[in-house]
Amino acid sequence: MKLVILMPSEDTMWPLDLSKFTLMGRTLLEHQLALLRGARVSEIIVVGKRQPLRSPFDVRFVESMERARDFLDEEFVIIEPLVRVRPSLLAEVTRKRAEVICGESTKVARSCVPRIRPARPLKYPWQLLDVASSLLRHLSPFIHPDARVSNAAVIEGPVYIDRDVIVSRGAKIVGPAYIGCGAFVGDGALVRRSVIEDECVVGAYMEVARSILERGVTTHSGYIGDSILSEGTHTGAGFITANVRLDEGEIHVFVPVERRRVATGRRKLGVITGERANFGIHSGTMPGVLVGKRAVIGPGTLVFRNVPDGVRIFSFYSAVPRV
């Protein structure tokens, strides 16, 4: 049996780059394929952008579903997207189809191709926070022997700390949480229910709550809540993400490719940044803001709307003395 995985559109996932996006050291596709252990799948066809991949399966990348049909000459299952599907459901369906229904000579009409759809298909970037939360619920506590955790640090609940991590004095990590290779958690920092990828710096007195920091993110002091910071993003001291509306209502996000505001179903949502976004000291973002790749937000600037890729925004204030 062949399996087709439909990856989300890069356009609706802006400003994230899914081909580089990782959660707990794995790409989204690797998480998906991990759920297929034991399934009798002859080939996997991924409709989406090619990405680095470690997999025991034969995986073929194609750019469109039309192109995928050129390789589908037997019964197959389409999943969209697998990472949100219960592993037990997927294993049951694929195993049954492989052993009972699908033989070497089995042919089916295109209209009979089965599909597996999660309740909320992965389509928009903020949904990755739900994916991270789901993965963290299955996390086993672990502290690598090469990690350096201060005796004055506090570790509560299931926390995974990888090799070469440094957790400084007075820091607190509340699980479930994942701290990737070579990450640094500074003095007095607080990390709660978050994914901190490799080589990240959580600066002194920074709080990170229910968020994802991709590889190489560097922060100083401040607050990051319900947010996703892509690879190489930098935030200066005093950076704050607002993650709740004043009326505590549902947060809507303007999705550029759809030219409309989309209801997120969330009452808490901070900022989502593209790669190497840069925030100056005492800057901040309002709930549900998207900041593009390599965008620069100047010191003291509060961002109310989406910022396109490569745009620089500065707010200048000059004090006028009384005479």
C-alpha positions in Angstrom: 0.0 0.0 0.0 1.1 3.5 -0.7 0.5 6.5 1.6 0.1 10.1 0.5 0.9 12.9 3.0 -0.5 16.3 2.1 1.7 18.9 3.8 0.1 22.3 4.5 0.4 25.1 2.1 3.5 27.3 2.7 1.4 30.4 1.9 -1.2 29.9 4.6 1.7 29.0 7.1 3.5 32.3 6.5 5.8 33.4 8.1 7.0 29.9 9.0 9.1 27.7 6.7 7.8 24.2 7.2 10.8 22.6 5.5 13.0 23.8 8.3 10.5 23.8 11.2 11.3 21.4 14.0 9.6 20.3 17.2 11.7 18.5 19.8 14.5 17.9 17.4 12.4 16.4 14.6 10.8 17.9 11.5 7.0 17.7 11.2 7.3 15.0 8.6 9.6 13.0 10.8 7.0 13.1 13.5 4.4 11.9 11.0 6.5 9.0 9.8 7.4 8.0 13.4 3.7 7.2 13.8 3.9 4.7 11.0 6.2 2.2 12.7 4.9 -1.3 12.1 2.7 -0.3 9.2 3.1 -2.1 6.0 3.6 0.8 3.6 5.5 0.2 0.3 6.1 3.9 -0.5 5.3 7.3 0.9 4.5 10.2 -1.4 4.8 13.7 0.2 2.9 16.5 -1.5 4.8 19.6 -0.5 8.3 21.2 -0.3 11.3 18.9 0.0 12.9 18.9 3.4 15.8 17.1 5.2 14.5 13.7 6.3 15.6 10.8 8.4 13.3 7.9 7.6 13.3 4.1 7.2 10.6 4.5 4.5 11.0 5.1 0.8 9.8 8.7 0.5 9.2 10.6 -2.7 8.5 14.4 -2.8 6.2 15.9 -5.4 5.0 19.5 -5.7 1.3 18.8 -6.4 -1.4 16.2 -6.1 -1.6 16.0 -9.8 2.0 15.0 -10.0 1.5 12.4 -7.2 -1.1 10.6 -9.2 1.6 9.6 -11.7 3.0 7.3 -9.1 -0.2 5.9 -7.7 -0.9 2.6 -9.4 -2.4 0.7 -6.5 -4.6 1.3 -3.5 -3.5 4.1 -1.3 -4.5 6.2 1.7 -4.3 10.0 1.9 -3.6 11.7 5.2 -3.8 15.4 5.9 -2.0 16.0 8.1 -0.9 12.9 10.0 0.8 14.7 12.9 -2.6 15.5 14.4 -4.1 12.0 13.9 -4.1 9.5 16.8 -1.3 7.0 16.2 -3.5 4.1 17.2 -6.1 5.1 14.5 -3.5 5.4 11.8 -1.8 2.1 12.7 -5.2 0.3 12.7 -6.2 1.7 9.3 -2.9 1.1 7.5 -2.4 -2.3 9.0 -5.9 -3.5 8.1 -5.7 -2.2 4.6 -2.2 -3.7 4.1 -3.1 -7.2 5.4 -6.8 -7.6 4.6 -7.8 -5.4 1.7 -4.7 -4.5 -0.3 -3.1 -7.3 -2.2 -0.5 -7.1 -5.0 -3.2 -7.2 -7.7 -5.6 -4.8 -5.9 -6.8 -1.9 -8.0 -9.3 0.8 -6.9 -11.0 3.6 -8.7 -9.8 7.1 -7.8 -13.2 7.8 -6.2 -12.6 5.0 -3.7 -9.3 6.3 -2.3 -9.7 6.5 1.5 -8.7 9.7 3.4 -7.9 10.2 7.0 -8.7 13.7 8.2 -8.1 15.1 11.7 -10.8 17.2 13.4 -8.8 20.4 12.7 -6.5 20.0 9.7 -3.1 21.8 10.0 -3.5 24.8 7.9 -2.3 27.9 9.8 0.9 28.6 11.8 -0.7 29.0 15.2 -2.0 25.5 15.1 1.5 24.3 15.6 1.2 25.4 19.2 -1.5 22.7 19.6 0.8 20.1 17.9 3.6 21.0 20.4 1.2 20.7 23.3 0.1 17.3 22.1 3.7 16.1 21.7 4.7 17.4 25.1 1.9 15.4 26.8 3.8 12.2 25.8 7.2 13.5 27.0 9.3 11.3 29.3 11.5 13.2 31.8 15.2 13.0 31.0 18.4 15.0 31.9 21.4 14.2 29.7 24.6 13.5 31.8 26.4 16.2 29.8 23.9 18.8 30.7 24.9 21.3 33.5 22.0 22.1 35.7 22.7 24.4 38.7 21.9 23.1 42.1 20.0 26.4 42.6 17.8 25.7 39.6 14.3 24.2 39.9 13.0 21.4 37.6 9.3 20.5 38.0 7.3 17.9 36.2 8.3 16.0 33.0 11.2 18.0 31.5 13.6 16.7 28.8 17.0 18.3 28.9 19.4 17.3 26.1 23.2 17.3 26.0 25.3 20.4 26.6 22.4 22.4 28.0 23.2 24.9 30.7 20.5 25.9 33.3 21.8 28.7 35.5 21.1 29.4 39.1 17.6 30.6 40.0 16.2 29.3 36.7 12.9 27.3 36.8 11.6 24.9 34.2 8.1 23.6 34.6 7.1 20.6 32.6 6.1 19.3 30.3 9.0 21.1 28.6 11.7 20.3 26.1 15.2 21.9 26.1 17.3 21.0 23.0 21.0 20.5 22.6 23.3 23.3 23.6 20.5 25.6 24.8 21.1 28.1 27.6 18.6 29.0 30.3 19.8 32.1 32.2 19.6 33.3 35.8 16.1 33.7 37.1 14.5 32.6 33.8 11.2 30.7 33.8 10.2 28.2 31.1 6.7 26.7 31.2 5.2 24.1 28.9 7.4 25.1 26.0 9.7 23.7 23.4 13.2 25.3 23.3 15.1 23.9 20.3 18.9 23.5 19.9 21.3 26.4 20.6 18.6 28.7 21.9 19.4 31.3 24.6 16.7 32.1 27.2 18.2 35.1 28.8 18.2 36.2 32.4 14.8 36.9 33.9 13.0 35.9 30.6 9.7 34.1 30.9 8.7 31.7 28.1 5.2 30.1 28.4 3.5 27.7 26.1 5.7 28.7 23.2 8.1 27.3 20.6 11.6 28.8 20.2 13.2 27.4 17.0 16.9 26.7 16.7 19.3 29.6 17.5 16.7 32.0 18.9 18.3 34.4 21.4 16.4 36.4 24.0 17.2 38.6 27.0 14.6 39.6 29.6 10.9 40.0 29.1 7.9 37.7 28.4 7.1 35.4 25.5 3.7 33.7 25.7 1.8 31.5 23.3 4.2 32.4 20.5 6.4 30.8 17.8 9.8 32.3 17.1 11.5 31.0 14.0 15.2 30.1 13.6 17.7 32.9 14.4 15.1 35.3 15.8 16.6 37.8 18.3 14.8 39.8 21.0 16.4 42.6 23.0 16.0 43.2 26.7 12.5 44.0 27.8 10.7 42.4 24.9 7.1 41.6 25.6 4.5 39.7 23.6 0.9 40.5 24.5 -1.1 37.3 24.2 -4.6 38.2 25.5 -7.0 40.8 24.3 -8.3 43.4 26.8 -11.8 42.0 26.4 -10.4 38.4 26.6 -12.2 37.6 23.4 -11.1 35.2 20.6 -8.0 36.3 18.7 -8.2 36.8 14.9 -5.2 36.8 12.7 -5.0 38.5 9.3 -3.7 35.9 6.8 -2.2 37.7 3.8 -2.7 35.1 1.1 -6.4 34.8 2.0 -6.8 38.6 2.5 -9.0 38.2 5.5 -8.9 37.9 9.3 -9.1 34.2 10.4 -10.6 33.1 13.7 -7.9 31.1 15.6 -10.2 29.5 18.2 -7.7 30.7 20.8 -8.0 33.3 23.5 -4.3 33.3 24.0 -1.9 33.9 21.1 1.2 36.0 21.0 3.6 36.6 18.0 4.7 34.3 15.2 7.9 35.3 13.5 9.8 34.3 10.4 13.5 33.4 10.3 16.0 36.0 11.7 13.4 38.5 12.8 15.1 41.1 15.0 13.5 43.0 17.9 15.1 45.9 19.7 15.1 46.6 23.4 11.7 47.4 25.0 9.8 46.4 21.9 6.6 44.4 21.9 3.8 42.9 19.9 0.0 42.8 20.2 -1.9 39.5 20.2 -1.9 37.5 16.9 0.7 39.5 15.0 2.8 37.9 12.3 6.3 39.2 11.7 8.1 38.2 8.5 11.5 36.9 7.8 14.5 39.3 8.5 12.1 42.0 9.6 13.6 44.6 12.1 11.5 46.1 14.9 13.2 49.1 16.4 13.7 49.8 20.1 10.6 50.8 22.0 8.3 49.9 19.0 5.0 48.3 19.7 3.7 46.3 16.7 -0.1 46.3 16.1 -0.2 44.7 12.6 1.6 42.1 10.5 5.1 43.0 9.3 6.1 41.8 5.8 9.4 40.1 5.1 12.5 42.3 5.3 10.6 45.4 6.5 12.1 47.7 9.1 9.8 49.5 11.6 11.0 52.2 14.1 9.1 54.5 16.4 10.9 57.5 17.7 9.9 59.5 20.8 11.5 62.7 21.8 11.0 64.3 25.2 10.2 68.0 25.2 11.2 69.7 28.4 8.8 72.3 30.0 10.0 75.9 30.2 
